[in-house]
């Protein structure tokens, strides 16, 4: 289970990120650079080793992959 920013549970998010990355055909190093994070951190997110994922990081990953995972934050 992974919590995002304000402590919202989003089970399976890491698996979804991995699936979209693998289907993108883009190298992990390039995606991580676009998201502004290290490849090691990206792997930790995919493996759900990161318990609280900042909203900004999630949005950066979404932008790098060109997807919206549907995670909404309170205004």
Protein Blocks (a to p, Z undefined) as FASTA:
>chain_A
ZZehjlpacehklmmmmmmmmmnopafklmmmmnopafklmmmmmnopafbdcfklmmmm
mmmnopaehiacdZZ
